[in-house]
Amino acid sequence: MRKLESTKPTSGVGAVAGGVVGGVVGHQVGSGRGRTLATVAGAGAGAFAGNKVEKKKNTNQAYEIGVRMQDGSLRTVKSTTAPPVGQAVTLKGDVLQAAGGKAK
């Protein structure tokens, strides 16, 4: 079994939204030059955090599973959920199922 990850590129929406929220929150702190510095720092931190959130949202996980068939051959199947390791399974098309259980 091998865990696979694929990530779609970020659109920038998370960074912009995070920057706006961070800037607003930072603007609430201090006065004068301190307020300006807090606004800029808040916007930068918010943009960074917003980009990270969007990147995590755009990441998909899957599993590549080697299944030993009854005839001794090995077949590879992809699944979005972790398979039952070491247990008997059935394979219908490309859908892996625990023997007597739900599709994986």
N, C-alpha and C positions, 0 to 999 in steps of 0.2 A: 504494500500500500504506500502511496506517495501523496502528500498533500500539495495541492496546486493553488496558486493565487493569481488572480488577474486584476489589474487596476485600470480603470478608465481614467483618462486625463481629467484634471479639475478644470472647471469652467471659469473660476475666478469669483463666482458668486459668494462662496463661503468667505473668501478673503475680504471682499468688499463689505459684506454684511458684518463680519467680525470687526473690521476696521472702524466702521461707523459706530457700532455698539461700544467698542473699546474707547473710541474718541469721546463719546458722550459721557461714559463713566469716568474717564480720566479728567474731563472738564469739570466734574463735580468736586475735584480735589484741589486744595490750595487756592492761592490768589496771585495775581500779577504774573511774573515770569514762571513761578512754580506751577501755576495753573496751565500755562502754555506747554511747559515741559511734560506735565502729567497728561495733557491731551494728546500730545504727539506720542508719548510712550504707550498710552492706552490704545491708540489707534494701531500702532505697530504690533503690540502684543495681541490685540484683537484680530488683526489681519492674519497673523501667524496661526493663532488658534482656530480661526474660521477655516483656513485652508486645510489644516490637519483634520478637522471634522469632516469636511467635504471629501477629502482623500479617503478617509476610513469608510465613509458611506459608499464610495465608488469601488470598493474592493470586494471581490467575490471569491469565495473559497469553494474548492471542489476536491474530490479524492479520485485518484487513479488506482484501481484495485485489480490485482491479479487473482483470477479465479481458476482453480484447478478443476477441470471438468472430469466427469466420470470416466471418459476414455483416456485420461491422463494428459490431455492437451491443456495448455494454459491460455486463457482468454483475458484480455484487459478491458475493464469497464470503467466509465466515469460516473461519479455520483456526487450530488451536492450535500449528502449527509454521510457521516462516518459509518462505515460498515461494521457488522458484527465480526470481529476478528476471531479466527479460529473456530467459528461455528459453521454448520452446514447452511448453504444458501441455495436458492433456486434462481435461475436466470431466464427471464421471459423477454425476448428481444434484447434490448439493452438495459432492462430494468432489473436490478438486483434486489432480491427479497430474502429475508431470514426464512429458513425452512419453516413453513407454517405461520409466517408473520406478514407484516405489512411491507410494501415496496420501499426501497431505500433509494 
